[in-house]
Amino acid sequence: MRRTGAPTPRRAASDGTNEPTASRHPPAARGVTETCPAGCFAGACSASACVDECVLGATDKGATCKLWSLTGHAFVTPDPAGNLHDRARDYDRSLRATNMPAGAVMNADFADATLATISHYDGFHDSAIWTGSALAAEAWRLLATGSPDAAAQVAAITRTLHGNFTATGDPGYLARVVLPAAGAPDPRRGQPVCRFPSGTAASPSTARR
């Protein structure tokens, strides 16, 4: 099995170098940061494994997240069809890119078979359930690997679900989904779609119970 991860050697680490870094303690604890000559896994330096620090294809400050091979010391092309780990990475990439508007999991409906243009979203009636499933998956990944990307996702999805709880105004009562007010369908009409652009940055303020 290939031991590959997705470090970002083109983006400066916390110590100002371009090497992967690892915390000596779990993310929740106060620790120190050290430079790892190879990779870092579960909060410690490792010569044979590393964790994903970003999602494939994501860009940040001019850098693009790519798959790095510890054994080959080079960027490699993911193989979702032949490698289960790469397939999980590809699903994660697709989920974040197209199926999490406003931070919640929904179904992206595309305009045609090319999957190039999202026409609208639906499936938001069960959004809280699947958003919670995504949170559980990222929490397990964080526990197993110590991935900083997983830690960031746990924090982001937790904020989304916290918004679902607070939007209802009833303690302990969870809204199915919280959507940006602009473009949201009228729930009284039973419309099965949520028509707002992907990547909408508007503040979510419409709760669906």
Steps between C-alpha positions, in 0.01 A plus 500: 500500500631842412572721798409836357352816638435851384752728669543847360876538451447815295328672789708612795447297814457657841874515556561690176640201310353299215516170687201309639451564869345302782381579849640275773162499672141449380344813345293570812808519722763770521817374335799601294553492126795322348621459143472149361753393235246266339138499614292531814227265615283499814690795640850355460769492233493191280722375220224288348173689540357849497157658537302707253548866579253623238235373259612407149474786252447767763693824450641729765720804448598385152577140602299196390451191713644192328581145600856446622677163504734442793671212323538676166568846646281657233146603423293214358167470322218363718342171388139499629410200286782278625579629849238510774680773692513718190132429437418629849705811427309553176163461673612751763609744229169465317295534819663827596510641148139437401286363782554727801348840424483716812704229675221239503477176300240504220449352155642697210285464186694568182374660180618212281710184487828693483460587871651839423217726617286469813141597426370476855517310828248265656494235772521767767223339706756244623791741498557493877529120501760488223686802632525316832628192317768713335596637843531148642719391209735796543513446878602137448761606246638755746512241779675243279749723322525838671445664159492881520255499209267273697530732801401798284201310362383391846503864610322624185225237500446541874439871443244413232308261724521743790324748272228241436438476875503874569289600196185335638495702821402185691772347721590154373279529191697439179402662170522268201705762317586870520517681166585847377178703495555620143365250248377242750172330404182542701468185716120538511484430127689175536754592235758218469786726396718761657589755236803700601842515335769259612752670725250757626664706771181658638433458868267203556180614661219279373438192711311193381346269759 
